[in-house]
Amino acid sequence: MFLELSLWFTAAAALTLAAALLVRRIPLRRVAGQLGAALAIMVVLTAIFDNLMIYAGLFDYGQHTLTGVRIGLAPIEDFFYPACAVLFVSGLWWLLSAAPRDQDTRPEPTARSAR
């Protein structure tokens, strides 16, 4: 159940990012490194803190709703949330930003008169 729901949310987040890249005309290769780094950091933090919170007994999952695949104590379904966050927030940021970064919005310098 959680896996199917996670896949739908991940697809929606990926579509948001794709729309932002198309609208802003940002090549994926230009931002892939930053997105990958953000995703890696989020996944590592999720692995650490989910395992700690589950170990401490702060929460648990109903076994009938999970696939059974785990990284430590954390179910694999928990790792879709950081992926969705990175994809969706990045896409939303670019969609709602005022001006594309590759456009220079500064006024052109005026030519000085020769003396």
N, CA, C and O atoms as a MOPAC input file, in Angstrom:
PM7 MOZYME 1SCF
protein

 N      0.80300 1    -1.18500 1     0.00000 1
 C      0.00000 1     0.00000 1     0.00000 1
 C      0.86100 1     1.27000 1     0.00000 1
 O      0.63900 1     2.16700 1    -0.81300 1
 N      1.83800 1     1.34900 1     0.90400 1
 C      2.70200 1     2.52400 1     0.95800 1
 C      3.56700 1     2.63500 1    -0.29400 1
 O      3.85500 1     3.74200 1    -0.75000 1
 N      3.98300 1     1.50300 1    -0.85200 1
 C      4.82800 1     1.54100 1    -2.04800 1
 C      4.07400 1     2.16200 1    -3.22200 1
 O      4.61500 1     3.01900 1    -3.92100 1
 N      2.83700 1     1.73900 1    -3.44400 1
 C      2.05700 1     2.29500 1    -4.54700 1
 C      1.82700 1     3.79500 1    -4.35200 1
 O      1.96200 1     4.57700 1    -5.29300 1
 N      1.48600 1     4.18400 1    -3.14200 1
 C      1.27700 1     5.59600 1    -2.84900 1
 C      2.56600 1     6.39500 1    -3.06600 1
 O      2.54500 1     7.49400 1    -3.62000 1
 N      3.67400 1     5.82900 1    -2.62300 1
 C      4.97300 1     6.49000 1    -2.79200 1
 C      5.33200 1     6.65700 1    -4.26000 1
 O      5.88600 1     7.68400 1    -4.65300 1
 N      5.02000 1     5.65900 1    -5.06500 1
 C      5.31100 1     5.74900 1    -6.50000 1
 C      4.49000 1     6.85200 1    -7.17200 1
 O      4.99400 1     7.55400 1    -8.04900 1
 N      3.22900 1     7.00800 1    -6.76300 1
 C      2.40400 1     8.08000 1    -7.31700 1
 C      2.96100 1     9.44600 1    -6.96000 1
 O      3.03900 1    10.33500 1    -7.80800 1
 N      3.35400 1     9.61300 1    -5.69100 1
 C      3.89600 1    10.90100 1    -5.26600 1
 C      5.23700 1    11.18400 1    -5.94400 1
 O      5.51600 1    12.32600 1    -6.30800 1
 N      6.05900 1    10.16500 1    -6.11300 1
 C      7.34900 1    10.35100 1    -6.78200 1
 C      7.13500 1    10.74400 1    -8.24700 1
 O      7.84700 1    11.59700 1    -8.77800 1
 N      6.16000 1    10.12200 1    -8.88700 1
 C      5.85300 1    10.47400 1   -10.27800 1
 C      5.38300 1    11.92200 1   -10.38100 1
 O      5.79300 1    12.63900 1   -11.29300 1
 N      4.53100 1    12.35800 1    -9.45800 1
 C      4.05700 1    13.74700 1    -9.46800 1
 C      5.21300 1    14.71400 1    -9.22700 1
 O      5.28000 1    15.76700 1    -9.86100 1
 N      6.11800 1    14.36800 1    -8.32300 1
 C      7.27200 1    15.22900 1    -8.05600 1
 C      8.18800 1    15.29400 1    -9.27300 1
 O      8.70600 1    16.36000 1    -9.60600 1
 N      8.39000 1    14.15700 1    -9.93800 1
 C      9.23500 1    14.12900 1   -11.13700 1
 C      8.60800 1    14.95300 1   -12.26500 1
 O      9.32000 1    15.62600 1   -13.01000 1
 N      7.29200 1    14.90100 1   -12.38900 1
 C      6.61300 1    15.71600 1   -13.40200 1
 C      6.74100 1    17.20600 1   -13.09800 1
 O      6.89100 1    18.01900 1   -14.01000 1
 N      6.68200 1    17.56000 1   -11.82700 1
 C      6.86800 1    18.96400 1   -11.44300 1
 C      8.26300 1    19.43500 1   -11.82400 1
 O      8.43000 1    20.52500 1   -12.37100 1
 N      9.26400 1    18.61200 1   -11.53400 1
 C     10.63700 1    18.96500 1   -11.89700 1
 C     10.79100 1    19.06100 1   -13.41100 1
 O     11.41000 1    20.00000 1   -13.91300 1
 N     10.23500 1    18.10400 1   -14.13700 1
 C     10.33500 1    18.12200 1   -15.59800 1
 C      9.67300 1    19.37500 1   -16.17500 1
 O     10.20800 1    20.00000 1   -17.09100 1
 N      8.52200 1    19.73200 1   -15.64100 1
 C      7.83800 1    20.94500 1   -16.10800 1
 C      8.69300 1    22.17100 1   -15.85100 1
 O      8.79500 1    23.04900 1   -16.70900 1
 N      9.30300 1    22.24000 1   -14.68700 1
 C     10.15000 1    23.39300 1   -14.35300 1
 C     11.35500 1    23.47800 1   -15.28600 1
 O     11.70900 1    24.56200 1   -15.74800 1
 N     11.97700 1    22.35000 1   -15.55900 1
 C     13.14300 1    22.34900 1   -16.45000 1
 C     12.75200 1    22.77700 1   -17.85700 1
 O     13.50600 1    23.48200 1   -18.52900 1
 N     11.57100 1    22.35100 1   -18.30300 1
 C     11.10700 1    22.74200 1   -19.63400 1
 C     10.73500 1    24.22100 1   -19.69100 1
 O     11.12100 1    24.92500 1   -20.62400 1
 N      9.99300 1    24.68800 1   -18.70500 1
 C      9.55600 1    26.08600 1   -18.68400 1
 C     10.74500 1    27.03100 1   -18.58200 1
 O     10.80600 1    28.03900 1   -19.28500 1
 N     11.68300 1    26.70700 1   -17.71000 1
 C     12.85000 1    27.57100 1   -17.50400 1
 C     13.98300 1    27.29400 1   -18.48300 1
 O     15.01000 1    27.97300 1   -18.47800 1
 N     13.77900 1    26.28300 1   -19.32100 1
 C     14.80400 1    25.87700 1   -20.30400 1
 C     16.15100 1    25.61100 1   -19.63200 1
 O     17.19800 1    26.09800 1   -20.05800 1
 N     16.07700 1    24.82100 1   -18.56900 1
 C     17.27500 1    24.43400 1   -17.82600 1
 C     17.65400 1    23.02300 1   -18.26600 1
 O     16.86300 1    22.09600 1   -18.09300 1
 N     18.83600 1    22.84300 1   -18.82700 1
 C     19.24300 1    21.48700 1   -19.21400 1
 C     19.46000 1    20.62200 1   -17.97300 1
 O     20.06900 1    21.05900 1   -16.99600 1
 N     18.95800 1    19.40200 1   -18.02800 1
 C     19.08900 1    18.48900 1   -16.89100 1
 C     20.55000 1    18.25300 1   -16.54200 1
 O     20.89700 1    18.14700 1   -15.36500 1
 N     21.39600 1    18.17000 1   -17.53800 1
 C     22.82200 1    17.89700 1   -17.26400 1
 C     23.46500 1    19.00900 1   -16.42800 1
 O     24.43900 1    18.77300 1   -15.71300 1
 N     22.90000 1    20.24600 1   -16.52600 1
 C     23.44300 1    21.36600 1   -15.76400 1
 C     23.12500 1    21.27000 1   -14.27500 1
 O     23.89600 1    21.75300 1   -13.44600 1
 N     22.00200 1    20.65400 1   -13.93100 1
 C     21.58100 1    20.59800 1   -12.52200 1
 C     21.59800 1    19.18500 1   -11.95500 1
 O     21.28800 1    18.99600 1   -10.77900 1
 N     21.95200 1    18.19500 1   -12.75700 1
 C     21.91600 1    16.80100 1   -12.29900 1
 C     22.85600 1    16.56900 1   -11.11200 1
 O     22.51900 1    15.81800 1   -10.19700 1
 N     24.00600 1    17.19200 1   -11.11900 1
 C     24.95300 1    17.02100 1   -10.02000 1
 C     24.41600 1    17.54600 1    -8.70100 1
 O     24.53900 1    16.89300 1    -7.66500 1
 N     23.81800 1    18.73300 1    -8.74500 1
 C     23.24800 1    19.31900 1    -7.53200 1
 C     22.06200 1    18.50500 1    -7.03600 1
 O     21.92800 1    18.27200 1    -5.83400 1
 N     21.19900 1    18.07100 1    -7.95400 1
 C     20.06000 1    17.24700 1    -7.55300 1
 C     20.52800 1    15.91900 1    -6.96900 1
 O     19.98100 1    15.44600 1    -5.97300 1
 N     21.53200 1    15.32600 1    -7.58500 1
 C     22.07600 1    14.06200 1    -7.08200 1
 C     22.69700 1    14.21000 1    -5.70000 1
 O     22.52200 1    13.35200 1    -4.83500 1
 N     23.42600 1    15.30800 1    -5.50100 1
 C     24.03900 1    15.54400 1    -4.18800 1
 C     22.97500 1    15.76200 1    -3.11700 1
 O     23.07800 1    15.22300 1    -2.01500 1
 N     21.95500 1    16.55400 1    -3.44200 1
 C     20.86900 1    16.79100 1    -2.48400 1
 C     20.14300 1    15.49300 1    -2.15700 1
 O     19.81100 1    15.23200 1    -1.00100 1
 N     19.89800 1    14.68500 1    -3.18100 1
 C     19.22200 1    13.40500 1    -2.96200 1
 C     20.07000 1    12.47500 1    -2.10100 1
 O     19.54800 1    11.81600 1    -1.20100 1
 N     21.36400 1    12.41500 1    -2.36800 1
 C     22.25300 1    11.56000 1    -1.57100 1
 C     22.26600 1    11.98300 1    -0.10600 1
 O     22.18800 1    11.14200 1     0.78900 1
 N     22.36200 1    13.28000 1     0.13400 1
 C     22.36200 1    13.77800 1     1.51800 1
 C     21.05000 1    13.43200 1     2.21000 1
 O     21.04800 1    12.97000 1     3.35100 1
 N     19.94500 1    13.65400 1     1.52800 1
 C     18.63700 1    13.36700 1     2.12700 1
 C     18.44700 1    11.88000 1     2.41700 1
 O     17.88200 1    11.52100 1     3.45100 1
 N     18.90800 1    11.02100 1     1.52600 1
 C     18.76900 1     9.57600 1     1.74100 1
 C     19.62600 1     9.12500 1     2.92100 1
 O     19.17700 1     8.31900 1     3.73600 1
 N     20.83700 1     9.62500 1     3.02200 1
 C     21.70700 1     9.26500 1     4.14800 1
 C     21.09600 1     9.74200 1     5.46500 1
 O     21.07000 1     8.99700 1     6.44500 1
 N     20.60700 1    10.97500 1     5.48800 1
 C     19.98400 1    11.48700 1     6.71200 1
 C     18.72600 1    10.69700 1     7.07100 1
 O     18.46900 1    10.43600 1     8.24600 1
 N     17.94800 1    10.31700 1     6.06300 1
 C     16.75800 1     9.49800 1     6.30900 1
 C     17.15000 1     8.15100 1     6.88800 1
 O     16.52100 1     7.67400 1     7.83400 1
 N     18.18000 1     7.53500 1     6.33200 1
 C     18.62500 1     6.23500 1     6.84600 1
 C     19.06100 1     6.34300 1     8.30300 1
 O     18.70000 1     5.50000 1     9.12400 1
 N     19.81600 1     7.35300 1     8.61900 1
 C     20.31100 1     7.51700 1     9.98800 1
 C     19.16300 1     7.78200 1    10.95400 1
 O     18.99800 1     7.06100 1    11.93800 1
 N     18.37800 1     8.80300 1    10.68000 1
 C     17.37800 1     9.23500 1    11.65000 1
 C     16.16300 1     8.30800 1    11.70900 1
 O     15.59200 1     8.12500 1    12.78400 1
 N     15.75400 1     7.72200 1    10.58400 1
 C     14.65200 1     6.75900 1    10.65400 1
 C     15.04500 1     5.54700 1    11.48400 1
 O     14.26300 1     5.06100 1    12.30200 1
 N     16.27100 1     5.05900 1    11.26700 1
 C     16.72800 1     3.90900 1    12.04400 1
 C     16.79700 1     4.23300 1    13.53300 1
 O     16.41200 1     3.41700 1    14.37100 1
 N     17.28500 1     5.41700 1    13.85400 1
 C     17.35300 1     5.81400 1    15.26600 1
 C     15.96100 1     5.93600 1    15.88600 1
 O     15.74000 1     5.48400 1    17.01000 1
 N     15.02400 1     6.54200 1    15.16000 1
 C     13.68200 1     6.73200 1    15.70900 1
 C     12.92600 1     5.40800 1    15.84500 1
 O     12.19900 1     5.20300 1    16.81700 1
 N     13.09800 1     4.51900 1    14.87700 1
 C     12.45100 1     3.20900 1    14.97300 1
 C     13.06800 1     2.40900 1    16.10900 1
 O     12.34900 1     1.75800 1    16.86700 1
 N     14.38500 1     2.44700 1    16.23600 1
 C     15.07300 1     1.73800 1    17.31100 1
 C     14.63100 1     2.25200 1    18.68100 1
 O     14.47700 1     1.47100 1    19.62000 1
 N     14.42800 1     3.55600 1    18.79200 1
 C     14.00300 1     4.15300 1    20.06100 1
 C     12.53000 1     3.88500 1    20.35200 1
 O     12.05000 1     4.18500 1    21.44500 1
 N     11.81700 1     3.32700 1    19.39300 1
 C     10.41100 1     3.01200 1    19.60900 1
 C      9.47800 1     4.18600 1    19.43200 1
 O      8.34000 1     4.14000 1    19.89900 1
 N      9.93200 1     5.25300 1    18.76300 1
 C      9.08400 1     6.42000 1    18.56300 1
 C      7.92200 1     6.12300 1    17.61500 1
 O      6.84700 1     6.70800 1    17.74200 1
 N      8.14100 1     5.21300 1    16.66800 1
 C      7.05700 1     4.80100 1    15.77300 1
 C      7.38500 1     3.44700 1    15.17400 1
 O      8.51800 1     2.97300 1    15.24100 1
 N      6.36700 1     2.84000 1    14.58900 1
 C      6.51600 1     1.55700 1    13.91100 1
 C      5.48200 1     1.50500 1    12.78900 1
 O      4.60100 1     2.36200 1    12.71300 1
 N      5.58500 1     0.52700 1    11.94300 1
 C      4.69100 1     0.41700 1    10.80300 1
 C      3.90100 1    -0.87900 1    10.90700 1
 O      4.37800 1    -1.86800 1    11.46200 1
 N      2.69400 1    -0.86200 1    10.37000 1
 C      1.93600 1    -2.10200 1    10.24300 1
 C      2.58300 1    -2.95400 1     9.16300 1
 O      2.76100 1    -2.48900 1     8.03700 1
 N      2.92700 1    -4.15400 1     9.47500 1
 C      3.67300 1    -5.00500 1     8.53900 1
 C      2.89100 1    -5.33300 1     7.26700 1
 O      3.49800 1    -5.58200 1     6.22600 1
 N      1.57200 1    -5.33800 1     7.33000 1
 C      0.76600 1    -5.68500 1     6.16800 1
 C      0.76000 1    -4.58400 1     5.09800 1
 O      0.30900 1    -4.82700 1     3.97900 1
 N      1.24800 1    -3.39100 1     5.41600 1
 C      1.25100 1    -2.28700 1     4.45700 1
 C      2.61300 1    -2.08400 1     3.79000 1
 O      2.75000 1    -1.22100 1     2.92400 1
 N      3.61700 1    -2.86400 1     4.18000 1
 C      4.98300 1    -2.68100 1     3.67300 1
 C      5.39900 1    -3.84400 1     2.78200 1
 O      4.80900 1    -4.92300 1     2.83100 1
 N      6.42700 1    -3.60600 1     1.96600 1
 C      6.95500 1    -4.66800 1     1.10800 1
 C      7.84500 1    -5.62900 1     1.87600 1
 O      8.03100 1    -6.77200 1     1.45800 1
 N      8.39700 1    -5.17900 1     2.99300 1
 C      9.29400 1    -6.01500 1     3.77800 1
 C     10.76100 1    -5.72100 1     3.52600 1
 O     11.62100 1    -6.20700 1     4.26100 1
 N     11.06300 1    -4.93800 1     2.50400 1
 C     12.44600 1    -4.56300 1     2.21000 1
 C     12.82900 1    -3.43400 1     3.16000 1
 O     12.11600 1    -2.43600 1     3.27500 1
 N     13.95600 1    -3.60100 1     3.83300 1
 C     14.39000 1    -2.60800 1     4.81800 1
 C     15.86400 1    -2.27700 1     4.64700 1
 O     16.65500 1    -3.09400 1     4.17800 1
 N     16.20400 1    -1.07800 1     5.03200 1
 C     17.60400 1    -0.67100 1     5.16200 1
 C     17.79500 1    -0.45000 1     6.64800 1
 O     17.37800 1     0.57100 1     7.19700 1
 N     18.41900 1    -1.40100 1     7.28300 1
 C     18.46300 1    -1.42600 1     8.73500 1
 C     17.06600 1    -1.70700 1     9.23900 1
 O     16.47900 1    -2.73100 1     8.89200 1
 N     16.52600 1    -0.82000 1    10.04600 1
 C     15.15900 1    -0.95900 1    10.53700 1
 C     14.15900 1    -0.17500 1     9.69500 1
 O     12.95100 1    -0.38000 1     9.81300 1
 N     14.65400 1     0.71300 1     8.85500 1
 C     13.78100 1     1.59300 1     8.06900 1
 C     13.25900 1     0.88400 1     6.82600 1
 O     14.03700 1     0.31500 1     6.06000 1
 N     11.95300 1     0.91600 1     6.62500 1
 C     11.39400 1     0.30600 1     5.41000 1
 C     11.77500 1     1.11900 1     4.17500 1
 O     11.94800 1     2.33600 1     4.23800 1
 N     11.89800 1     0.42500 1     3.07100 1
 C     12.31600 1     1.07500 1     1.82400 1
 C     11.33300 1     2.17800 1     1.41500 1
 O     11.71700 1     3.13900 1     0.74900 1
 N     10.08100 1     2.03800 1     1.81100 1
 C      9.08500 1     3.04600 1     1.46600 1
 C      9.42300 1     4.42100 1     2.04800 1
 O      9.03800 1     5.44000 1     1.47400 1
 N     10.12700 1     4.46400 1     3.16300 1
 C     10.51100 1     5.74300 1     3.77100 1
 C     11.49900 1     6.52900 1     2.91800 1
 O     11.63500 1     7.74000 1     3.09600 1
 N     12.17900 1     5.87700 1     2.01300 1
 C     13.19700 1     6.55000 1     1.22000 1
 C     12.61600 1     7.25200 1    -0.00600 1
 O     13.32900 1     7.96300 1    -0.71400 1
 N     11.33600 1     7.05400 1    -0.25200 1
 C     10.68500 1     7.78900 1    -1.32900 1
 C     10.41200 1     9.23600 1    -0.91500 1
 O     10.40000 1    10.13000 1    -1.76100 1
 N     10.19300 1     9.47100 1     0.38000 1
 C      9.88500 1    10.82200 1     0.84900 1
 C     11.00700 1    11.81200 1     0.57400 1
 O     10.72400 1    12.89900 1     0.07000 1
 N     12.25600 1    11.50200 1     0.87400 1
 C     13.30300 1    12.47400 1     0.54400 1
 C     13.46900 1    12.66400 1    -0.96300 1
 O     13.79500 1    13.76000 1    -1.41800 1
 N     13.24500 1    11.60000 1    -1.73800 1
 C     13.33200 1    11.73900 1    -3.19200 1
 C     12.25100 1    12.68700 1    -3.69200 1
 O     12.51500 1    13.55500 1    -4.52500 1
 N     11.03800 1    12.52000 1    -3.18500 1
 C      9.94100 1    13.42300 1    -3.56200 1
 C     10.25900 1    14.85600 1    -3.15000 1
 O      9.99300 1    15.79300 1    -3.90400 1
 N     10.81500 1    15.02800 1    -1.98000 1
 C     11.12600 1    16.37200 1    -1.49400 1
 C     12.13800 1    17.05800 1    -2.40800 1
 O     11.95500 1    18.21800 1    -2.77900 1
 N     13.19000 1    16.35600 1    -2.76600 1
 C     14.22400 1    16.94800 1    -3.62400 1
 C     13.64600 1    17.29500 1    -4.99200 1
 O     13.87100 1    18.39500 1    -5.49800 1
 N     12.90700 1    16.37500 1    -5.59000 1
 C     12.35400 1    16.61600 1    -6.92400 1
 C     11.29400 1    17.71300 1    -6.90900 1
 O     11.32500 1    18.62200 1    -7.73900 1
 N     10.35800 1    17.62800 1    -5.96600 1
 C      9.24500 1    18.57600 1    -5.93700 1
 C      9.68200 1    19.97600 1    -5.53100 1
 O      9.29600 1    20.95200 1    -6.17500 1
 N     10.47500 1    20.08900 1    -4.48400 1
 C     10.88900 1    21.41600 1    -4.01600 1
 C     11.78400 1    22.09400 1    -5.04900 1
 O     11.66900 1    23.29900 1    -5.27200 1
 N     12.66500 1    21.33900 1    -5.67100 1
 C     13.51300 1    21.92700 1    -6.72000 1
 C     12.66700 1    22.41600 1    -7.88500 1
 O     12.85600 1    23.53100 1    -8.37200 1
 N     11.73100 1    21.57900 1    -8.33100 1
 C     10.85900 1    21.97600 1    -9.43200 1
 C     10.00900 1    23.18400 1    -9.09000 1
 O      9.87000 1    24.10400 1    -9.89600 1
 N      9.44400 1    23.17900 1    -7.90300 1
 C      8.61500 1    24.29700 1    -7.46800 1
 C      9.43300 1    25.58300 1    -7.35900 1
 O      8.96100 1    26.66400 1    -7.71200 1
 N     10.66000 1    25.45100 1    -6.86700 1
 C     11.55400 1    26.61500 1    -6.73900 1
 C     11.76200 1    27.27100 1    -8.10400 1
 O     11.65300 1    28.48900 1    -8.24400 1
 N     12.06300 1    26.44500 1    -9.10400 1
 C     12.32200 1    27.00300 1   -10.43200 1
 C     11.04900 1    27.52400 1   -11.08500 1
 O     11.09000 1    28.51600 1   -11.81200 1
 N      9.92800 1    26.87400 1   -10.83800 1
 C      8.67500 1    27.34200 1   -11.43000 1
 C      8.22800 1    28.68100 1   -10.84900 1
 O      7.65900 1    29.50900 1   -11.56000 1
 N      8.48600 1    28.89500 1    -9.55900 1
 C      7.99600 1    30.09500 1    -8.89300 1
 C      9.02700 1    31.20800 1    -8.78200 1
 O      8.71200 1    32.29600 1    -8.29900 1
 N     10.25200 1    30.95000 1    -9.22100 1
 C     11.27200 1    31.99700 1    -9.11700 1
 C     10.98000 1    33.10200 1   -10.13300 1
 O     10.34900 1    32.86900 1   -11.16400 1
 N     11.44700 1    34.29500 1    -9.82200 1
 C     11.11200 1    35.47400 1   -10.61400 1
 C     11.77800 1    35.48000 1   -11.98700 1
 O     11.13500 1    35.81300 1   -12.98200 1
 N     13.03700 1    35.12100 1   -12.05000 1
 C     13.75500 1    35.17100 1   -13.32500 1
 C     14.71200 1    33.99700 1   -13.40700 1
 O     15.27600 1    33.58900 1   -12.39100 1
 N     14.90500 1    33.45000 1   -14.59000 1
 C     15.86800 1    32.36500 1   -14.73800 1
 C     17.27000 1    32.83600 1   -14.39100 1
 O     17.61900 1    33.99300 1   -14.63000 1
 N     18.05200 1    31.96700 1   -13.84300 1
 C     19.40300 1    32.34500 1   -13.41600 1
 C     20.31900 1    32.63000 1   -14.58900 1
 O     21.26300 1    33.40900 1   -14.46000 1
 N     20.05700 1    32.00800 1   -15.73600 1
 C     20.97300 1    32.21800 1   -16.85400 1
 C     20.67900 1    33.50800 1   -17.61600 1
 O     21.42700 1    33.87000 1   -18.52400 1
 N     19.61000 1    34.19900 1   -17.26400 1
 C     19.35400 1    35.50100 1   -17.87500 1
 C     19.91300 1    36.58600 1   -16.96900 1
 O     19.67400 1    36.59100 1   -15.76100 1
 N     20.64300 1    37.48300 1   -17.55700 1
 C     21.19600 1    38.58900 1   -16.78700 1
 C     20.16100 1    39.70300 1   -16.76000 1
 O     19.82800 1    40.26500 1   -17.80400 1
 N     19.65100 1    40.02600 1   -15.58300 1
 C     18.60700 1    41.04300 1   -15.47000 1
 C     19.17700 1    42.41200 1   -15.10800 1
 O     18.42200 1    43.36800 1   -14.93000 1
 N     20.48500 1    42.51300 1   -14.99800 1
 C     21.09700 1    43.81000 1   -14.68800 1
 C     21.04300 1    44.71000 1   -15.91000 1
 O     21.15300 1    44.22500 1   -17.03600 1
 N     20.87600 1    46.00400 1   -15.71100 1
 C     20.86900 1    46.91400 1   -16.86600 1
 C     22.25800 1    46.96100 1   -17.49900 1
 O     23.28000 1    46.80000 1   -16.83200 1
 N     22.25400 1    47.18400 1   -18.78400 1
 C     23.53400 1    47.26800 1   -19.48800 1
 C     24.23100 1    48.56000 1   -19.11000 1
 O     23.57500 1    49.58600 1   -18.93000 1
 N     25.56300 1    48.52800 1   -18.98500 1
 C     26.28600 1    49.75600 1   -18.62400 1
 C     26.19900 1    50.76400 1   -19.76900 1
 O     26.20500 1    50.40500 1   -20.94600 1
 N     26.12000 1    52.00100 1   -19.39200 1
 C     26.07400 1    53.07300 1   -20.37800 1
 C     27.48300 1    53.42500 1   -20.80600 1
 O     28.42500 1    53.35600 1   -20.01800 1
 N     27.61000 1    53.79600 1   -22.04100 1
 C     28.93000 1    54.17800 1   -22.54600 1
 C     29.29000 1    55.54800 1   -22.00100 1
 O     28.45700 1    56.45500 1   -21.99600 1
 N     30.52200 1    55.70600 1   -21.54200 1
 C     31.00200 1    57.00800 1   -21.03200 1
 C     31.46600 1    57.85400 1   -22.20500 1
 O     32.05600 1    57.35300 1   -23.16200 1
 N     31.19400 1    59.10300 1   -22.11200 1
 C     31.61900 1    59.99100 1   -23.19200 1
 C     33.12800 1    60.25900 1   -23.07300 1
 O     33.67900 1    60.40300 1   -21.98200 1
 N     33.75200 1    60.31600 1   -24.22700 1
 C     35.19100 1    60.58100 1   -24.25600 1
 C     35.43300 1    62.05600 1   -24.03600 1
 O     34.66300 1    62.88300 1   -24.52500 1
 N     36.46900 1    62.40500 1   -23.32400 1
 C     36.78100 1    63.81100 1   -23.04300 1
 C     37.80100 1    64.34200 1   -23.95400 1
 O     38.17500 1    65.51000 1   -23.84900 1

